[in-house]
Amino acid sequence: MTSTRPQSNRLPIRLCGCLLFVIAATLTGVASAAAPSATVETCFAPENDCAAFAVGAIDRAEREILVGAYGLTTGAGIVEALLRAYQRGVGVKLIADKTTPCGRNSGIDPLASAGVPVWIDHNARIAHAKTMVIDGAVTLNGSYNWTRGAAANSEDLNLVASAAVAGAYAAHWRDRQALSQRFDRREDWCRADAR
């Protein structure tokens, strides 16, 4: 499919409500009612600017963004967009892998310093989630890390507009939050004995 916009060939896809119901039911382990159809947009790196794709979704947030991050660095525009969202009153909350705060250019420091609540998932071997649930209606997910370096990799990022899918991801996020440790300061966390 050819796009009219340069640097972008995101593909809008209409999925059957039944398929999304199966996905949501599988993620939550509970089935209750068929989900309505959803809109899915895709972005593929390095061909497209997937950071801008994510930033656009973040900039449209009005109430809440639940972030799952394996990698999160400054410089891609994503951390900066999360900070803008938080500053305009959006409830931004983050769960990250135990190594994320300690990496070079970690986006955890500016977010935590601004007051964004951050938890570290220390129970999972690797907290490899790369997700955002926005306003309980939109889910960003895929292989794309929230990092500057991801733009050079072969990656995918999907935006799924479905309350049922967003609900399943939000429930999983909250389950992981309950198992995670609140992050306060990098200096305390990044000592070898803290992890």
Buried (B, 14 or more C-beta within 10 A) or exposed (E): EEEEEEEBBBEEEEBEBEEBBBBBBEBBEEEEEBBEBBEBBBBBBEEBBBBBBBBEBBEEBEEBBBBBBBBBBBBBBBBBBBBBBBEEEBBBBBBBBBBBBBBEBBBBBBBBEEEBBBBBBBEBEEBBBBBBBBBBBBBBBBBBBBBBEBBEEEBBBBBBBBBBBBBBBBBBBEEBBEEBBEBEEBEEBBEEEBE
